[in-house]
């Protein structure tokens, strides 16, 4: 009898073991997102070598290959370009970003343009519709495999553009923003703070902001380096973007020109391509020998 009872107990225990629910499977490991393709320097070089001769002649001074590589601008991105003006950089950017990319022009607000004596009523009226007109004007360039175009005016960033940009570029566009930077007696906004806030809002978390700007020597008076003469100080630019919530990542000197040493009575527009100054061969030759301006190159990041 004891043997039968023992056998029954063993069979009951085995049955219990067989009916226990199976252990849950370990969760599947999520696949890592694909790594971003490395910057294709050769492809950009080929695109630049296909540019018209009148564009390439500026390469020794504007260095688009080094600049766009430093800012890590890649095809398919959404890029905001401040003050696209005649489109020298815009056309390169649109071709480089390609059909999956988007180029957004950003112009000064009308209130800033009103500070310029050369802006008559007709020109101010044309600026009033710039954001509506620029995308069509840019599309009329009929670039092959171009990015799409959009536009806004600093101080009026559309909600749909907020958090959409991978890069924001200020290429020789800061001096007037700093020059008209919110004198309390003027009744005008701080145009630099306004533009920096829009740049911050437009960028995705972790997005980059690139600056190329005429750089004043540290020993020049702050009043001269206010932007009125085209030049501003590197320390001032860094401080202002940091105040707007950006982190300084890096700086480079490949756009520097140590031969550009303006005096207190000189502006950046004495140099090529403007060559505004005494109309005599010796002065013109001296300015052309200097070349284009000394420029800082800075890279900032919007924190994630």
C-alpha positions in Angstrom: 0.0 0.0 0.0 2.8 2.5 0.9 4.4 1.7 -2.5 1.1 2.6 -4.3 0.7 5.8 -2.3 4.3 6.8 -3.1 3.8 6.0 -6.8 0.6 8.1 -6.9 2.5 11.1 -5.4 5.2 10.9 -8.0 2.6 10.8 -10.8 0.7 13.7 -9.3 3.9 15.8 -9.1 4.9 15.0 -12.6 1.4 16.0 -13.8 1.7 19.3 -12.0 5.1 20.0 -13.6 3.7 19.2 -17.1 0.8 21.7 -16.6 2.8 24.7 -15.4 2.6 27.5 -17.9 5.7 28.0 -20.1 8.1 30.7 -19.1 7.4 34.0 -21.0 9.7 34.6 -23.9 12.3 37.3 -23.6 11.2 40.5 -25.4 12.7 40.9 -28.8 15.6 43.4 -28.9 14.7 46.5 -30.9 16.8 47.1 -34.0 19.0 50.1 -33.9 18.1 52.8 -36.3 20.3 52.9 -39.4 23.3 55.1 -39.1 23.3 58.4 -41.1 25.2 58.3 -44.3 28.6 60.0 -44.0 29.0 63.4 -45.5 29.9 62.9 -49.2 32.6 65.4 -49.8 33.3 64.1 -53.3 29.7 64.5 -54.4 29.6 68.1 -53.1 32.9 68.8 -54.9 31.4 67.5 -58.2 28.4 69.7 -57.7 30.5 72.8 -57.0 32.7 72.2 -60.1 29.5 72.2 -62.2 28.6 75.7 -61.0 29.0 78.7 -63.5 32.3 80.4 -63.7 31.0 83.6 -62.1 30.1 81.5 -59.0 33.3 79.5 -58.9 35.4 82.7 -58.9 34.2 83.4 -55.4 35.2 79.9 -54.0 38.6 81.0 -52.7 36.9 83.5 -50.4 33.5 81.8 -49.6 34.8 78.2 -49.5 31.4 76.5 -49.8 32.9 73.0 -49.7 34.6 73.5 -46.3 31.7 75.5 -45.0 28.9 73.1 -45.8 31.0 70.2 -44.6 31.7 72.0 -41.3 28.0 72.7 -40.9 27.2 69.1 -41.9 24.6 70.0 -44.4 23.4 66.9 -46.2 21.0 66.0 -49.0 17.4 65.6 -47.9 17.7 68.0 -45.0 15.5 71.0 -44.3 17.7 74.1 -44.1 16.8 77.7 -43.2 19.0 80.3 -44.9 19.0 83.8 -43.5 19.0 86.6 -46.0 19.2 84.6 -49.2 19.5 87.9 -51.2 20.5 87.2 -54.8 20.8 83.5 -54.2 24.6 82.8 -54.5 24.5 80.3 -51.7 20.8 79.4 -52.2 21.4 77.9 -55.6 24.2 75.7 -54.3 22.1 74.7 -51.3 19.0 73.9 -53.3 21.1 71.7 -55.6 22.9 70.0 -52.8 19.8 69.3 -50.7 18.1 67.7 -53.7 14.5 66.9 -54.4 14.0 65.3 -50.9 15.3 68.5 -49.3 13.7 71.8 -48.4 15.3 75.3 -48.5 13.5 78.0 -46.4 14.6 81.6 -46.9 14.4 83.9 -44.0 14.5 87.7 -44.5 14.8 90.7 -42.3 11.5 92.1 -41.0 10.1 95.2 -42.7 10.8 97.3 -39.6 14.5 96.6 -39.9 14.6 97.6 -43.6 12.9 100.9 -42.7 16.1 101.9 -40.9 18.0 102.0 -44.2 18.0 105.3 -46.0 18.1 103.7 -49.4 14.8 101.9 -48.9 12.2 104.1 -50.5 8.5 103.4 -50.3 8.4 101.3 -53.5 11.2 99.0 -52.3 9.6 98.7 -48.8 6.3 97.7 -50.5 8.1 95.0 -52.5 9.7 93.7 -49.2 6.2 93.5 -47.6 5.3 90.5 -49.9 8.8 88.9 -50.0 7.9 85.7 -48.1 5.1 85.0 -50.5 7.2 85.9 -53.6 10.6 84.4 -52.9 9.7 80.7 -53.2 8.3 81.4 -56.7 11.4 83.4 -57.6 13.6 80.6 -56.4 11.7 78.0 -58.3 12.1 80.1 -61.5 15.9 79.3 -61.3 14.8 75.9 -62.7 17.7 74.0 -61.1 17.9 70.3 -61.9 17.0 68.0 -58.9 16.3 71.0 -56.7 15.0 71.2 -53.2 11.6 72.7 -52.7 11.4 76.3 -51.5 9.6 78.1 -48.7 10.1 81.4 -46.8 9.3 83.5 -43.8 10.3 86.8 -42.2 12.1 86.9 -38.9 9.6 87.8 -36.2 6.8 85.9 -38.0 7.8 82.2 -38.0 4.8 80.2 -39.1 3.7 77.5 -36.6 4.0 74.8 -39.2 7.8 75.5 -39.6 8.5 75.2 -35.9 10.7 72.2 -35.1 11.1 71.3 -38.8 14.7 72.4 -39.7 17.8 70.4 -39.5 20.1 73.4 -40.0 19.8 77.2 -39.8 22.5 79.2 -41.6 23.5 82.8 -41.0 26.0 83.6 -43.7 27.1 87.2 -43.6 23.6 88.1 -42.3 24.2 89.1 -38.7 25.7 92.6 -38.9 22.4 94.4 -39.5 20.7 92.3 -36.9 23.3 93.3 -34.4 23.4 96.9 -35.5 19.7 97.3 -34.8 19.6 95.3 -31.7 16.9 96.9 -29.7 17.9 100.4 -28.6 15.2 101.1 -25.8 14.7 104.6 -27.2 14.0 103.4 -30.7 10.7 101.7 -30.0 11.9 98.8 -32.2 12.4 95.2 -31.2 15.8 93.6 -30.6 16.1 92.2 -34.2 19.0 89.9 -33.3 17.1 88.4 -30.4 14.0 88.0 -32.6 15.9 86.2 -35.3 17.8 84.0 -32.9 14.5 83.0 -31.2 13.0 82.1 -34.5 16.1 80.0 -35.4 15.9 78.2 -32.1 12.1 77.5 -32.6 12.6 76.4 -36.2 15.3 73.8 -35.4 14.6 70.3 -34.4 16.1 69.3 -31.0 19.8 68.7 -31.6 19.7 70.7 -34.9 22.7 72.9 -35.8 23.1 76.6 -36.5 26.0 77.8 -38.6 27.5 81.3 -38.8 29.8 82.9 -41.2 30.3 86.6 -40.5 32.7 89.5 -41.1 34.9 89.5 -38.0 36.2 92.5 -36.2 39.5 92.4 -34.4 39.2 92.2 -30.6 41.2 95.5 -30.2 38.7 97.5 -32.3 36.2 99.7 -30.4 32.9 98.1 -29.7 31.1 101.1 -31.2 32.9 100.5 -34.5 32.2 96.8 -34.4 28.5 97.2 -33.8 27.6 95.9 -37.3 27.3 99.4 -38.9 30.6 98.8 -40.7 29.8 95.2 -41.5 32.1 93.8 -38.8 31.2 92.3 -35.4 33.2 90.6 -32.7 33.3 86.9 -32.3 32.8 87.1 -28.5 29.7 89.2 -29.0 28.1 86.8 -31.5 28.8 83.8 -29.2 27.4 85.5 -26.2 24.2 86.5 -28.0 23.5 83.0 -29.4 24.2 81.4 -26.1 21.7 83.8 -24.5 19.2 82.5 -27.0 19.7 79.0 -25.8 22.3 77.6 -28.1 25.5 75.7 -27.3 28.7 76.6 -29.0 30.1 73.4 -30.6 33.1 74.5 -32.6 34.8 77.2 -34.6 37.0 77.2 -37.6 39.4 79.6 -39.3 39.2 78.5 -43.0 37.1 81.6 -43.8 39.6 83.9 -42.1 41.6 86.5 -44.0 44.5 88.0 -41.9 45.2 90.5 -44.6 41.9 92.2 -43.9 42.8 94.8 -41.2 40.3 97.7 -41.5 40.9 101.0 -39.8 38.4 103.0 -37.8 37.3 104.9 -40.9 36.8 101.9 -43.1 34.0 99.4 -43.7 33.8 95.9 -45.1 32.3 97.3 -48.3 35.7 98.8 -49.3 36.7 95.2 -50.3 35.5 93.1 -53.2 33.0 92.4 -54.5 31.6 95.9 -53.5 34.8 98.0 -53.8 33.1 101.1 -52.4 35.7 103.7 -51.9 38.0 106.1 -53.7 37.6 105.5 -57.4 41.3 105.3 -58.3 43.3 102.3 -59.8 45.8 102.1 -56.9 43.1 101.9 -54.2 41.1 99.4 -56.2 44.2 97.2 -56.8 45.0 97.4 -53.1 41.6 96.2 -52.0 41.5 93.4 -54.6 44.9 92.3 -53.3 43.4 92.0 -49.8 40.5 90.0 -51.1 37.2 89.5 -49.4 36.7 90.0 -45.6 38.1 88.3 -42.6 35.3 86.0 -41.4 34.5 83.9 -38.3 32.9 80.5 -38.8 31.0 79.2 -35.8 28.8 76.1 -35.2 26.1 76.0 -32.5 23.6 73.4 -31.4 20.1 73.5 -30.1 20.1 71.2 -27.0 17.9 68.1 -27.2 
